[in-house]
Amino acid sequence: MPKDKKQSEEIARRFGQNLRRARKRAAMSQEELAVGASLHRTEIGLIERGHRVARIDTLIKIASSLGVSPLELLDGINWTAGGPSRGRFNFSGPPPQVPRRRRASS
C-alpha cells in the first residue's frame, strides 16, 4: 500500500475514533449529532468508522454541535513541517482499535 494512502487511512481512523468518543461523552446519538450539524446520519457513521475524511466545514459543524474545539477531534494527528525534506504526519497515542463487525445470527 502506498505510504500516502496508508497515512490517509490512519488519519480517517483516528479522527473517527475521536469523533465517536466526543459524541458518546456528549450522550448524543449519530442522528442527533447529524441534525445539529446539518448532515445526514450516514455521513456521521462513515466518518466515525474511518471510511470518510471530514472536510474543514464539516469538522467545524460537528465540533460546534458537540460543543468541543475542532482540535479535540484532531487529537493525536500531527504534522511535522519539512525543511529541506518533505513534511510528514505523526500520530501520538496508541493506534485506534478497528471495530469488529458483528455477524448476523441465524
TAKA-V490751 format. One line per field, one symbol per residue. phi: phi as a letter, one per 40 degrees, with the letter a starting at -180 (. if undefined). A space follows every 50 residues. Layout:
BEGIN
phi = ???
END
This chain:
BEGIN
phi = .cdccccccccccccccccdccccccfbcdcccccccfbcdccccccccg cabcccccdcccdcccgbcdcccbdgbbbbccccbccacbbbgccccccc cccccc
END
